[in-house]
Amino acid sequence: MAARLQGELKRGRASLIGGIAVGVGVFALWVALARDLGAGGSGAIVAGAVVAVAVAGWIRIADL
């Protein structure tokens, strides 16, 4: 029984919430920085969304 439990991944709610929170924070900072640098527009927003999703996914996977 103990050998079977060692091979299972426990996906915690904390890593999911942490990944989402970090993704939202990255996106907010990206948009604020793009606006301050005058790089507003849909391209900057889409790039920020892609980066935010990538960072959030990385945080989620790293916390497993």
N, CA, C and O atoms as a GROMACS GRO file, in nm:
protein
  256
    1MET      N    1   0.082  -0.119   0.000
    1MET     CA    2   0.000   0.000   0.000
    1MET      C    3   0.087   0.127   0.000
    1MET      O    4   0.060   0.220  -0.075
    2ALA      N    5   0.190   0.129   0.083
    2ALA     CA    6   0.274   0.249   0.092
    2ALA      C    7   0.350   0.272  -0.039
    2ALA      O    8   0.371   0.387  -0.078
    3ALA      N    9   0.391   0.166  -0.106
    3ALA     CA   10   0.463   0.181  -0.232
    3ALA      C   11   0.372   0.240  -0.340
    3ALA      O   12   0.417   0.315  -0.426
    4ARG      N   13   0.246   0.206  -0.334
    4ARG     CA   14   0.152   0.260  -0.433
    4ARG      C   15   0.127   0.409  -0.411
    4ARG      O   16   0.112   0.483  -0.507
    5LEU      N   17   0.123   0.453  -0.287
    5LEU     CA   18   0.097   0.594  -0.258
    5LEU      C   19   0.215   0.683  -0.293
    5LEU      O   20   0.195   0.801  -0.322
    6GLN      N   21   0.335   0.630  -0.291
    6GLN     CA   22   0.452   0.712  -0.322
    6GLN      C   23   0.455   0.754  -0.468
    6GLN      O   24   0.513   0.858  -0.500
    7GLY      N   25   0.398   0.677  -0.557
    7GLY     CA   26   0.402   0.708  -0.698
    7GLY      C   27   0.295   0.804  -0.746
    7GLY      O   28   0.298   0.847  -0.861
    8GLU      N   29   0.202   0.840  -0.661
    8GLU     CA   30   0.092   0.928  -0.700
    8GLU      C   31   0.129   1.074  -0.680
    8GLU      O   32   0.194   1.109  -0.581
    9LEU      N   33   0.088   1.158  -0.771
    9LEU     CA   34   0.106   1.302  -0.757
    9LEU      C   35  -0.015   1.360  -0.686
    9LEU      O   36  -0.129   1.331  -0.722
   10LYS      N   37   0.011   1.442  -0.588
   10LYS     CA   38  -0.098   1.509  -0.519
   10LYS      C   39  -0.106   1.651  -0.571
   10LYS      O   40  -0.017   1.733  -0.545
   11ARG      N   41  -0.209   1.680  -0.642
   11ARG     CA   42  -0.226   1.814  -0.698
   11ARG      C   43  -0.303   1.898  -0.599
   11ARG      O   44  -0.423   1.880  -0.578
   12GLY      N   45  -0.232   1.990  -0.537
   12GLY     CA   46  -0.293   2.072  -0.434
   12GLY      C   47  -0.364   2.193  -0.491
   12GLY      O   48  -0.332   2.242  -0.599
   13ARG      N   49  -0.460   2.237  -0.416
   13ARG     CA   50  -0.535   2.356  -0.454
   13ARG      C   51  -0.446   2.480  -0.443
   13ARG      O   52  -0.465   2.578  -0.516
   14ALA      N   53  -0.349   2.477  -0.351
   14ALA     CA   54  -0.262   2.592  -0.331
   14ALA      C   55  -0.180   2.623  -0.456
   14ALA      O   56  -0.162   2.740  -0.491
   15SER      N   57  -0.130   2.521  -0.525
   15SER     CA   58  -0.051   2.547  -0.645
   15SER      C   59  -0.139   2.601  -0.758
   15SER      O   60  -0.093   2.681  -0.839
   16LEU      N   61  -0.263   2.558  -0.763
   16LEU     CA   62  -0.355   2.611  -0.864
   16LEU      C   63  -0.386   2.758  -0.837
   16LEU      O   64  -0.380   2.841  -0.927
   17ILE      N   65  -0.419   2.789  -0.713
   17ILE     CA   66  -0.451   2.927  -0.677
   17ILE      C   67  -0.327   3.015  -0.690
   17ILE      O   68  -0.336   3.129  -0.737
   18GLY      N   69  -0.212   2.964  -0.649
   18GLY     CA   70  -0.088   3.040  -0.663
   18GLY      C   71  -0.053   3.067  -0.808
   18GLY      O   72  -0.009   3.177  -0.842
   19GLY      N   73  -0.071   2.968  -0.893
   19GLY     CA   74  -0.043   2.988  -1.036
   19GLY      C   75  -0.135   3.091  -1.098
   19GLY      O   76  -0.091   3.174  -1.178
   20ILE      N   77  -0.262   3.087  -1.060
   20ILE     CA   78  -0.357   3.185  -1.113
   20ILE      C   79  -0.324   3.325  -1.062
   20ILE      O   80  -0.327   3.421  -1.139
   21ALA      N   81  -0.291   3.336  -0.934
   21ALA     CA   82  -0.259   3.467  -0.876
   21ALA      C   83  -0.134   3.526  -0.941
   21ALA      O   84  -0.130   3.646  -0.971
   22VAL      N   85  -0.033   3.443  -0.962
   22VAL     CA   86   0.089   3.492  -1.025
   22VAL      C   87   0.062   3.531  -1.170
   22VAL      O   88   0.113   3.632  -1.218
   23GLY      N   89  -0.019   3.452  -1.240
   23GLY     CA   90  -0.054   3.486  -1.379
   23GLY      C   91  -0.127   3.619  -1.390
   23GLY      O   92  -0.099   3.698  -1.479
   24VAL      N   93  -0.221   3.642  -1.299
   24VAL     CA   94  -0.294   3.769  -1.299
   24VAL      C   95  -0.199   3.885  -1.268
   24VAL      O   96  -0.207   3.991  -1.330
   25GLY      N   97  -0.110   3.863  -1.172
   25GLY     CA   98  -0.013   3.968  -1.139
   25GLY      C   99   0.081   4.000  -1.254
   25GLY      O  100   0.110   4.116  -1.281
   26VAL      N  101   0.129   3.896  -1.321
   26VAL     CA  102   0.218   3.917  -1.436
   26VAL      C  103   0.146   3.993  -1.547
   26VAL      O  104   0.203   4.084  -1.607
   27PHE      N  105   0.021   3.956  -1.572
   27PHE     CA  106  -0.054   4.024  -1.677
   27PHE      C  107  -0.078   4.172  -1.642
   27PHE      O  108  -0.063   4.259  -1.727
   28ALA      N  109  -0.114   4.199  -1.516
   28ALA     CA  110  -0.138   4.338  -1.473
   28ALA      C  111  -0.011   4.421  -1.485
   28ALA      O  112  -0.015   4.534  -1.532
   29LEU      N  113   0.102   4.366  -1.442
   29LEU     CA  114   0.228   4.439  -1.454
   29LEU      C  115   0.268   4.459  -1.599
   29LEU      O  116   0.320   4.564  -1.636
   30TRP      N  117   0.244   4.359  -1.682
   30TRP     CA  118   0.277   4.369  -1.825
   30TRP      C  119   0.197   4.482  -1.891
   30TRP      O  120   0.253   4.564  -1.964
   31VAL      N  121   0.068   4.485  -1.864
   31VAL     CA  122  -0.017   4.588  -1.924
   31VAL      C  123   0.022   4.727  -1.873
   31VAL      O  124   0.026   4.822  -1.951
   32ALA      N  125   0.051   4.739  -1.744
   32ALA     CA  126   0.091   4.868  -1.688
   32ALA      C  127   0.224   4.915  -1.749
   32ALA      O  128   0.239   5.032  -1.783
   33LEU      N  129   0.318   4.824  -1.763
   33LEU     CA  130   0.447   4.861  -1.821
   33LEU      C  131   0.432   4.896  -1.969
   33LEU      O  132   0.494   4.991  -2.016
   34ALA      N  133   0.352   4.821  -2.042
   34ALA     CA  134   0.330   4.850  -2.183
   34ALA      C  135   0.265   4.986  -2.200
   34ALA      O  136   0.300   5.061  -2.292
   35ARG      N  137   0.172   5.019  -2.113
   35ARG     CA  138   0.106   5.150  -2.121
   35ARG      C  139   0.205   5.262  -2.091
   35ARG      O  140   0.205   5.365  -2.159
   36ASP      N  141   0.290   5.242  -1.990
   36ASP     CA  142   0.389   5.345  -1.956
   36ASP      C  143   0.492   5.365  -2.066
   36ASP      O  144   0.542   5.476  -2.086
   37LEU      N  145   0.524   5.258  -2.138
   37LEU     CA  146   0.622   5.267  -2.246
   37LEU      C  147   0.559   5.309  -2.378
   37LEU      O  148   0.629   5.324  -2.479
   38GLY      N  149   0.428   5.327  -2.379
   38GLY     CA  150   0.360   5.370  -2.500
   38GLY      C  151   0.341   5.258  -2.601
   38GLY      O  152   0.322   5.285  -2.720
   39ALA      N  153   0.345   5.134  -2.556
   39ALA     CA  154   0.330   5.021  -2.647
   39ALA      C  155   0.191   4.961  -2.634
   39ALA      O  156   0.174   4.839  -2.640
   40GLY      N  157   0.092   5.046  -2.616
   40GLY     CA  158  -0.044   4.996  -2.602
   40GLY      C  159  -0.096   4.938  -2.732
   40GLY      O  160  -0.037   4.958  -2.838
   41GLY      N  161  -0.202   4.868  -2.724
   41GLY     CA  162  -0.261   4.805  -2.842
   41GLY      C  163  -0.286   4.659  -2.816
   41GLY      O  164  -0.249   4.604  -2.712
   42SER      N  165  -0.348   4.598  -2.914
   42SER     CA  166  -0.384   4.458  -2.897
   42SER      C  167  -0.263   4.365  -2.898
   42SER      O  168  -0.265   4.260  -2.834
   43GLY      N  169  -0.160   4.401  -2.970
   43GLY     CA  170  -0.040   4.317  -2.975
   43GLY      C  171   0.027   4.304  -2.839
   43GLY      O  172   0.068   4.195  -2.799
   44ALA      N  173   0.037   4.415  -2.768
   44ALA     CA  174   0.098   4.413  -2.634
   44ALA      C  175   0.012   4.335  -2.536
   44ALA      O  176   0.064   4.265  -2.450
   45ILE      N  177  -0.120   4.347  -2.549
   45ILE     CA  178  -0.211   4.276  -2.459
   45ILE      C  179  -0.204   4.125  -2.485
   45ILE      O  180  -0.201   4.046  -2.391
   46VAL      N  181  -0.203   4.086  -2.612
   46VAL     CA  182  -0.194   3.944  -2.645
   46VAL      C  183  -0.061   3.886  -2.599
   46VAL      O  184  -0.057   3.776  -2.544
   47ALA      N  185   0.046   3.959  -2.620
   47ALA     CA  186   0.177   3.912  -2.574
   47ALA      C  187   0.179   3.898  -2.422
   47ALA      O  188   0.235   3.802  -2.369
   48GLY      N  189   0.118   3.993  -2.352
   48GLY     CA  190   0.110   3.985  -2.207
   48GLY      C  191   0.029   3.866  -2.161
   48GLY      O  192   0.064   3.801  -2.062
   49ALA      N  193  -0.080   3.836  -2.231
   49ALA     CA  194  -0.162   3.721  -2.195
   49ALA      C  195  -0.085   3.591  -2.216
   49ALA      O  196  -0.094   3.500  -2.134
   50VAL      N  197  -0.009   3.582  -2.324
   50VAL     CA  198   0.069   3.462  -2.351
   50VAL      C  199   0.176   3.442  -2.243
   50VAL      O  200   0.195   3.331  -2.193
   51VAL      N  201   0.244   3.550  -2.208
   51VAL     CA  202   0.347   3.541  -2.104
   51VAL      C  203   0.285   3.505  -1.970
   51VAL      O  204   0.340   3.423  -1.896
   52ALA      N  205   0.171   3.565  -1.938
   52ALA     CA  206   0.104   3.538  -1.810
   52ALA      C  207   0.060   3.392  -1.800
   52ALA      O  208   0.075   3.329  -1.695
   53VAL      N  209   0.006   3.338  -1.908
   53VAL     CA  210  -0.037   3.198  -1.908
   53VAL      C  211   0.084   3.105  -1.895
   53VAL      O  212   0.078   3.004  -1.824
   54ALA      N  213   0.192   3.139  -1.962
   54ALA     CA  214   0.313   3.056  -1.954
   54ALA      C  215   0.370   3.057  -1.813
   54ALA      O  216   0.408   2.952  -1.761
   55VAL      N  217   0.377   3.173  -1.751
   55VAL     CA  218   0.430   3.182  -1.615
   55VAL      C  219   0.337   3.111  -1.516
   55VAL      O  220   0.384   3.040  -1.427
   56ALA      N  221   0.207   3.130  -1.531
   56ALA     CA  222   0.111   3.063  -1.442
   56ALA      C  223   0.121   2.911  -1.455
   56ALA      O  224   0.116   2.839  -1.355
   57GLY      N  225   0.134   2.862  -1.577
   57GLY     CA  226   0.150   2.718  -1.598
   57GLY      C  227   0.279   2.666  -1.538
   57GLY      O  228   0.283   2.557  -1.481
   58TRP      N  229   0.384   2.744  -1.552
   58TRP     CA  230   0.512   2.704  -1.497
   58TRP      C  231   0.505   2.697  -1.344
   58TRP      O  232   0.558   2.603  -1.284
   59ILE      N  233   0.442   2.794  -1.283
   59ILE     CA  234   0.426   2.794  -1.136
   59ILE      C  235   0.343   2.674  -1.094
   59ILE      O  236   0.376   2.606  -0.997
   60ARG      N  237   0.237   2.646  -1.165
   60ARG     CA  238   0.148   2.533  -1.132
   60ARG      C  239   0.224   2.401  -1.140
   60ARG      O  240   0.213   2.317  -1.050
   61ILE      N  241   0.300   2.382  -1.246
   61ILE     CA  242   0.373   2.257  -1.264
   61ILE      C  243   0.489   2.247  -1.165
   61ILE      O  244   0.518   2.138  -1.114
   62ALA      N  245   0.556   2.358  -1.137
   62ALA     CA  246   0.671   2.356  -1.046
   62ALA      C  247   0.629   2.325  -0.904
   62ALA      O  248   0.708   2.270  -0.828
   63ASP      N  249   0.506   2.357  -0.865
   63ASP     CA  250   0.459   2.332  -0.730
   63ASP      C  251   0.411   2.189  -0.709
   63ASP      O  252   0.383   2.150  -0.596
   64LEU      N  253   0.401   2.111  -0.814
   64LEU     CA  254   0.358   1.972  -0.796
   64LEU      C  255   0.468   1.899  -0.732
   64LEU      O  256   0.456   1.780  -0.706
   0.00000   0.00000   0.00000
